Amino acid sequence: MRIALFEPCIAGNVGAVLRVGACFDTPVDLIEPMGFAWDDKRVARAGMDYIAHVQVTRHPDWDAFLNHARGRIVLFTTKGAERFDMAEFRADDILLFGSEDAGVPDHVHDRADLRLRIPMKAGTRSLNLSVSAGIALSEALRQTKGYPQ
């Protein structure tokens, strides 16, 4: 299981996702460009001392990420036809999340093996990136019995 972030814009969100990855022993892929410098203090502040405990792989672009990706790409999107809690996850899935301001472009959406949505109350637009990643990862780890001991 992996978490991948496509061109994230907000350093604090990335730091929070890195913390989720560290706590659940899940590697995180960052697909550049990002909307901030990697050494931004907000990444470290949000990730706190957990950043040293997560495997992070930075990819210069989408194609580089695809060359590295091993497993099914599961995109979480508000345009997903299937609810994430109805999907069957696999241990080698890559849980992909789009940028906070734009999601993912059509070519990334089209490349995903599975497109899922997190159901929300009508009239609400979206969840925070790190909250979405935590919700999705928790269900995927539950199904695959992948929680750390």
VOPAGU-2260 file (C-alpha; in pm, 1 decimal, decimal comma):
REM VOPAGU-2260
SITE   aa  ch    i         X         Y         Z
SITE  MET   A    0       0,0       0,0       0,0
SITE  ARG   A    1     118,9     351,5     -83,7
SITE  ILE   A    2     -19,8     704,3     -76,4
SITE  ALA   A    3      55,4     928,8    -376,3
SITE  LEU   A    4      -7,2    1302,9    -395,2
SITE  PHE   A    5     -37,1    1461,2    -740,1
SITE  GLU   A    6     111,7    1813,2    -747,4
SITE  PRO   A    7      13,8    1909,6    -392,8
SITE  CYS   A    8     -11,1    2283,0    -322,9
SITE  ILE   A    9     -14,3    2318,4      54,8
SITE  ALA   A   10     295,0    2232,3     257,9
SITE  GLY   A   11      99,4    2171,6     578,8
SITE  ASN   A   12    -122,8    1914,9     407,6
SITE  VAL   A   13     179,6    1725,7     277,5
SITE  GLY   A   14     332,3    1727,3     624,9
SITE  ALA   A   15       9,1    1589,8     770,4
SITE  VAL   A   16      -4,2    1314,0     504,8
SITE  LEU   A   17     359,1    1226,4     580,3
SITE  ARG   A   18     259,5    1189,4     945,1
SITE  VAL   A   19     -26,2     955,7     845,9
SITE  GLY   A   20     219,4     755,1     635,5
SITE  ALA   A   21     465,9     733,4     923,2
SITE  CYS   A   22     204,7     624,8    1177,5
SITE  PHE   A   23      64,4     355,5     948,7
SITE  ASP   A   24     400,5     249,1     799,8
SITE  THR   A   25     285,2     348,1     450,5
SITE  PRO   A   26     524,7     502,3     193,9
SITE  VAL   A   27     426,7     833,9      34,5
SITE  ASP   A   28     494,2     938,4    -326,1
SITE  LEU   A   29     503,1    1309,8    -410,7
SITE  ILE   A   30     444,6    1389,1    -777,3
SITE  GLU   A   31     593,3    1726,0    -866,8
SITE  PRO   A   32     577,7    2010,1    -926,0
SITE  MET   A   33     456,3    2105,2    -581,0
SITE  GLY   A   34     318,7    2446,1    -489,0
SITE  PHE   A   35     593,9    2506,9    -231,7
SITE  ALA   A   36     963,3    2439,2    -175,7
SITE  TRP   A   37    1034,7    2094,2     -30,5
SITE  ASP   A   38    1226,8    2250,6     257,1
SITE  ASP   A   39     926,8    2465,2     354,4
SITE  LYS   A   40     908,1    2481,4     735,0
SITE  ARG   A   41     535,0    2410,4     719,5
SITE  VAL   A   42     606,4    2054,7     596,9
SITE  ALA   A   43     826,5    1989,1     897,8
SITE  ARG   A   44     585,0    2160,2    1139,0
SITE  ALA   A   45     287,5    1952,0    1025,1
SITE  GLY   A   46     489,2    1629,2    1007,0
SITE  MET   A   47     672,6    1708,9    1330,0
SITE  ASP   A   48     928,2    1442,6    1416,2
SITE  TYR   A   49     736,5    1178,2    1220,8
SITE  ILE   A   50     895,5    1268,3     886,3
SITE  ALA   A   51    1202,8    1065,1     977,9
SITE  HIS   A   52     977,1     758,6    1004,4
SITE  VAL   A   53     816,6     761,3     659,6
SITE  GLN   A   54     955,2     654,0     324,0
SITE  VAL   A   55     909,3     947,8      83,8
SITE  THR   A   56     974,5     924,8    -288,3
SITE  ARG   A   57     965,5    1243,1    -494,1
SITE  HIS   A   58     892,1    1215,0    -866,0
SITE  PRO   A   59     969,9    1505,3   -1101,0
SITE  ASP   A   60     645,0    1449,3   -1296,5
SITE  TRP   A   61     357,2    1211,8   -1368,9
SITE  ASP   A   62     551,2    1004,1   -1621,6
SITE  ALA   A   63     835,8     946,4   -1375,0
SITE  PHE   A   64     581,3     835,4   -1117,0
SITE  LEU   A   65     422,0     591,8   -1363,9
SITE  ASN   A   66     765,0     442,3   -1438,3
SITE  HIS   A   67     804,8     376,1   -1065,7
SITE  ALA   A   68     448,8     267,1    -984,1
SITE  ARG   A   69     390,8     -97,7    -905,2
SITE  GLY   A   70      32,1    -182,9    -829,7
SITE  ARG   A   71    -312,6     -59,2    -906,7
SITE  ILE   A   72    -364,0     319,1    -911,1
SITE  VAL   A   73    -672,8     404,4    -706,1
SITE  LEU   A   74    -774,8     766,7    -754,7
SITE  PHE   A   75    -984,2     939,5    -491,9
SITE  THR   A   76   -1197,3    1199,2    -663,6
SITE  THR   A   77   -1526,5    1378,6    -616,8
SITE  LYS   A   78   -1602,3    1251,2    -969,1
SITE  GLY   A   79   -1564,8     887,4    -865,1
SITE  ALA   A   80   -1857,7     665,8    -957,2
SITE  GLU   A   81   -1797,1     411,8    -680,2
SITE  ARG   A   82   -1796,4     472,6    -306,2
SITE  PHE   A   83   -1463,6     387,1    -144,0
SITE  ASP   A   84   -1633,2     179,5     125,6
SITE  MET   A   85   -1783,7     -45,5    -141,3
SITE  ALA   A   86   -1452,0    -107,3    -322,2
SITE  GLU   A   87   -1222,1    -403,0    -265,6
SITE  PHE   A   88    -868,1    -290,1    -189,3
SITE  ARG   A   89    -546,6    -482,8    -256,3
SITE  ALA   A   90    -227,6    -474,4     -53,1
SITE  ASP   A   91     -29,3    -326,4    -344,6
SITE  ASP   A   92    -274,7     -42,9    -421,3
SITE  ILE   A   93    -148,8     312,0    -466,9
SITE  LEU   A   94    -401,1     555,6    -318,9
SITE  LEU   A   95    -375,7     866,9    -536,8
SITE  PHE   A   96    -500,3    1212,2    -436,8
SITE  GLY   A   97    -505,8    1523,4    -655,7
SITE  SER   A   98    -389,1    1872,7    -577,4
SITE  GLU   A   99    -597,4    2072,1    -333,7
SITE  ASP   A  100    -697,2    2337,6    -585,1
SITE  ALA   A  101    -736,5    2145,3    -910,7
SITE  GLY   A  102    -763,3    1773,2    -845,2
SITE  VAL   A  103    -604,1    1585,3   -1134,5
SITE  PRO   A  104    -612,4    1649,9   -1508,9
SITE  ASP   A  105    -811,6    1425,0   -1739,7
SITE  HIS   A  106    -510,4    1217,1   -1849,3
SITE  VAL   A  107    -439,3    1122,0   -1486,3
SITE  HIS   A  108    -808,0    1055,9   -1421,0
SITE  ASP   A  109    -822,7     834,4   -1729,7
SITE  ARG   A  110    -509,6     640,3   -1629,7
SITE  ALA   A  111    -643,8     541,4   -1287,2
SITE  ASP   A  112    -741,1     177,6   -1253,5
SITE  LEU   A  113   -1016,1     265,2   -1007,6
SITE  ARG   A  114   -1187,1     598,7    -929,4
SITE  LEU   A  115   -1345,2     624,9    -587,5
SITE  ARG   A  116   -1526,5     889,7    -387,9
SITE  ILE   A  117   -1571,1     939,2     -17,9
SITE  PRO   A  118   -1942,5     996,8      47,4
SITE  MET   A  119   -2023,9    1326,2     216,8
SITE  LYS   A  120   -2327,8    1519,0     330,4
SITE  ALA   A  121   -2509,2    1697,3      45,9
SITE  GLY   A  122   -2404,5    2058,5      12,8
SITE  THR   A  123   -2047,9    2000,5     129,7
SITE  ARG   A  124   -1775,5    2031,6    -128,5
SITE  SER   A  125   -1470,8    1837,0     -17,0
SITE  LEU   A  126   -1259,2    1715,0     271,2
SITE  ASN   A  127    -907,4    1830,9     353,9
SITE  LEU   A  128    -641,8    1633,4     164,4
SITE  SER   A  129    -483,7    1479,6     473,7
SITE  VAL   A  130    -823,7    1387,1     619,1
SITE  SER   A  131    -920,1    1217,4     291,1
SITE  ALA   A  132    -590,6    1028,7     280,9
SITE  GLY   A  133    -637,2     909,8     638,3
SITE  ILE   A  134    -994,6     793,9     578,3
SITE  ALA   A  135    -901,2     610,2     258,4
SITE  LEU   A  136    -586,7     450,8     398,8
SITE  SER   A  137    -768,5     333,1     709,7
SITE  GLU   A  138   -1029,5     145,9     506,9
SITE  ALA   A  139    -769,0       2,4     269,6
SITE  LEU   A  140    -552,3    -120,9     558,1
SITE  ARG   A  141    -855,1    -262,2     737,5
SITE  GLN   A  142    -957,5    -464,5     433,5
SITE  THR   A  143    -606,1    -589,9     357,2
SITE  LYS   A  144    -518,0    -649,4     722,5
SITE  GLY   A  145    -224,6    -415,3     670,1
SITE  TYR   A  146    -228,8    -219,8     995,4
SITE  PRO   A  147     107,5    -215,8    1172,9
SITE  GLN   A  148     131,9    -428,7    1487,3
